[in-house]
Amino acid sequence: MKTILVTGGCGFIGSHFIRQFLKKHPDFKVVNLDKLTYAGNPDNLKDVSKNRRYKFIKGDIVDKETVGTIFKKFKPDFVINFAAESHVDRSIHGYADVFVSSNIYGVFNLLEAALRQAQGKIKKFVQVSTDEVYGSLSLNSKVKFTERTQYNPRSPYAASKAAGDLLCHSYFATYGLPVVVTHSSNNYGSFQYPEKLIPFFALRALKNKPLPLYGDGKNVRDWIYVLDNTEAIGKALFKGKPGEVYNIGGDNEVANSGIAKRILQILRKPDSLIKYIPDRPGHDRRYALDGSKVRKELGWKPRYGFDKMLAETIKWYRDNPAWIRSAVKRLKTVNSHIEI
Ligand SMILES: NC(=O)c1ccc[n+]([C@@H]2O[C@H](COP(=O)([O-])OP(=O)(O)OC[C@H]3O[C@@H](n4cnc5c(N)ncnc54)[C@H](O)[C@@H]3O)[C@@H](O)[C@H]2O)c1
């Protein structure tokens, strides 16, 4: 039996990854280390909590001792780091310190433990990162980010993720630690914390509350269904070449106003619910990922269609009020300016 250490597995993408991974790999034990910030919820993995190959440990990747103990005790063969502060707005509005701490120092602790505690045993260390490290593209161009695009992060969130990535690359170059970095575009699906655009708009629309849209609403994101991303990350884990970067995009560019309108259409609500608000500072105009490398080298392509999965995603938020109530309750503990 092999062991994979997954950090941040009680969040949105990590929980989908663990569920999919346990199903696909009966020869693996999964250890999930998660601090349970407001964004993490162990109930996201309620269905696997009794699985004997699954173990949840509440702990902080910023705490060196915790991380060292976990590596010593479980001796993981593989590591995937999902743990991060992930909401850009919070990094802008006064909470950047915890982004720096979890997204940089936390990554450093994991790399150190992988290098020193595991002593050559780690077969692959996957750092899950974001297209936001590349900065912003212009609206009227066809240019996309490739793995060779220079980093140009423009929010404290993106800068903290970029720094974490660079530490990973340095541990490959200096010590030969078999690190792979994935950059995905915007994910959507069930279990996404409702401060994020799609669940936020869906829940507001369900209550006939206005959908606050930044600026002119024309900012474009490349949307990928979460299970497409987790599958690509799994491929990067087993087939990715150490030291390499893989961009995982959905080939699905949609303006934020387009997202708002589609959600309203699915819920049969009027466009008049859209309310334009002042733009967010440093708001990146467009993200788009060139996913040709991951398709060619890892044999992956997205399987899920946007319209169908968006409708299913919205239905999930409508049908899970207890999950929403628990998320909203946790949001109150972190002084959020968001009202869901
Ligand atoms: N959601 C997206 O669209 C997207 C896109 C690209 C990349 N990413 C990256 O994917 C990863 C997962 O994103 P997500 O959307 O699932 O985030 P999320 O906020 O839903 O989940 C993050 C999880 O990490 C845990 N965590 C946070 N700080 C921790 C710490 N110090 N120690 C241990 N656990 C900690 C939280 O409790 C939570 O369970 C992040 O690294 C993010 O940067 C996300």
PDBQT file of the ligand as one rigid body, heavy atoms in Angstrom, charges set to zero:
ROOT
HETATM    1  N1  LIG A 401     -10.550  27.400  -7.086  1.00  0.00    +0.000 N 
HETATM    2  C1  LIG A 401      -9.933  27.714  -8.192  1.00  0.00    +0.000 C 
HETATM    3  O1  LIG A 401     -10.566  28.125  -9.169  1.00  0.00    +0.000 OA
HETATM    4  C2  LIG A 401      -8.433  27.571  -8.311  1.00  0.00    +0.000 A 
HETATM    5  C3  LIG A 401      -7.842  27.826  -9.544  1.00  0.00    +0.000 A 
HETATM    6  C4  LIG A 401      -6.467  27.643  -9.668  1.00  0.00    +0.000 A 
HETATM    7  C5  LIG A 401      -5.714  27.209  -8.591  1.00  0.00    +0.000 A 
HETATM    8  N2  LIG A 401      -6.315  26.999  -7.396  1.00  0.00    +0.000 N 
HETATM    9  C6  LIG A 401      -5.475  26.528  -6.272  1.00  0.00    +0.000 C 
HETATM   10  O2  LIG A 401      -5.966  25.260  -5.899  1.00  0.00    +0.000 OA
HETATM   11  C7  LIG A 401      -5.802  25.043  -4.504  1.00  0.00    +0.000 C 
HETATM   12  C8  LIG A 401      -7.131  24.660  -3.882  1.00  0.00    +0.000 C 
HETATM   13  O3  LIG A 401      -8.071  25.693  -4.145  1.00  0.00    +0.000 OA
HETATM   14  P1  LIG A 401      -9.555  25.604  -3.602  1.00  0.00    +0.000 P 
HETATM   15  O4  LIG A 401     -10.377  26.429  -4.489  1.00  0.00    +0.000 OA
HETATM   16  O5  LIG A 401      -9.897  24.195  -3.339  1.00  0.00    +0.000 OA
HETATM   17  O6  LIG A 401      -9.377  26.387  -2.221  1.00  0.00    +0.000 OA
HETATM   18  P2  LIG A 401     -10.292  26.353  -0.917  1.00  0.00    +0.000 P 
HETATM   19  O7  LIG A 401     -10.133  27.697  -0.293  1.00  0.00    +0.000 OA
HETATM   20  O8  LIG A 401     -11.648  25.849  -1.223  1.00  0.00    +0.000 OA
HETATM   21  O9  LIG A 401      -9.583  25.259   0.009  1.00  0.00    +0.000 OA
HETATM   22  C9  LIG A 401      -8.354  25.465   0.615  1.00  0.00    +0.000 C 
HETATM   23  C10 LIG A 401      -8.199  24.414   1.710  1.00  0.00    +0.000 C 
HETATM   24  O10 LIG A 401      -6.902  24.587   2.289  1.00  0.00    +0.000 OA
HETATM   25  C11 LIG A 401      -7.022  24.575   3.699  1.00  0.00    +0.000 C 
HETATM   26  N3  LIG A 401      -5.927  25.405   4.240  1.00  0.00    +0.000 N 
HETATM   27  C12 LIG A 401      -5.751  26.737   4.080  1.00  0.00    +0.000 A 
HETATM   28  N4  LIG A 401      -4.640  27.132   4.729  1.00  0.00    +0.000 NA
HETATM   29  C13 LIG A 401      -4.100  26.009   5.293  1.00  0.00    +0.000 A 
HETATM   30  C14 LIG A 401      -2.958  25.777   6.091  1.00  0.00    +0.000 A 
HETATM   31  N5  LIG A 401      -2.147  26.765   6.447  1.00  0.00    +0.000 N 
HETATM   32  N6  LIG A 401      -2.687  24.507   6.488  1.00  0.00    +0.000 NA
HETATM   33  C15 LIG A 401      -3.523  23.485   6.141  1.00  0.00    +0.000 A 
HETATM   34  N7  LIG A 401      -4.634  23.664   5.416  1.00  0.00    +0.000 NA
HETATM   35  C16 LIG A 401      -4.919  24.912   4.988  1.00  0.00    +0.000 A 
HETATM   36  C17 LIG A 401      -8.407  25.157   3.991  1.00  0.00    +0.000 C 
HETATM   37  O11 LIG A 401      -8.877  24.772   5.260  1.00  0.00    +0.000 OA
HETATM   38  C18 LIG A 401      -9.230  24.570   2.852  1.00  0.00    +0.000 C 
HETATM   39  O12 LIG A 401      -9.743  23.308   3.197  1.00  0.00    +0.000 OA
HETATM   40  C19 LIG A 401      -5.233  26.351  -3.947  1.00  0.00    +0.000 C 
HETATM   41  O13 LIG A 401      -3.843  26.183  -3.790  1.00  0.00    +0.000 OA
HETATM   42  C20 LIG A 401      -5.525  27.381  -5.029  1.00  0.00    +0.000 C 
HETATM   43  O14 LIG A 401      -4.535  28.382  -5.047  1.00  0.00    +0.000 OA
HETATM   44  C21 LIG A 401      -7.659  27.165  -7.227  1.00  0.00    +0.000 A 
ENDROOT
TORSDOF 0
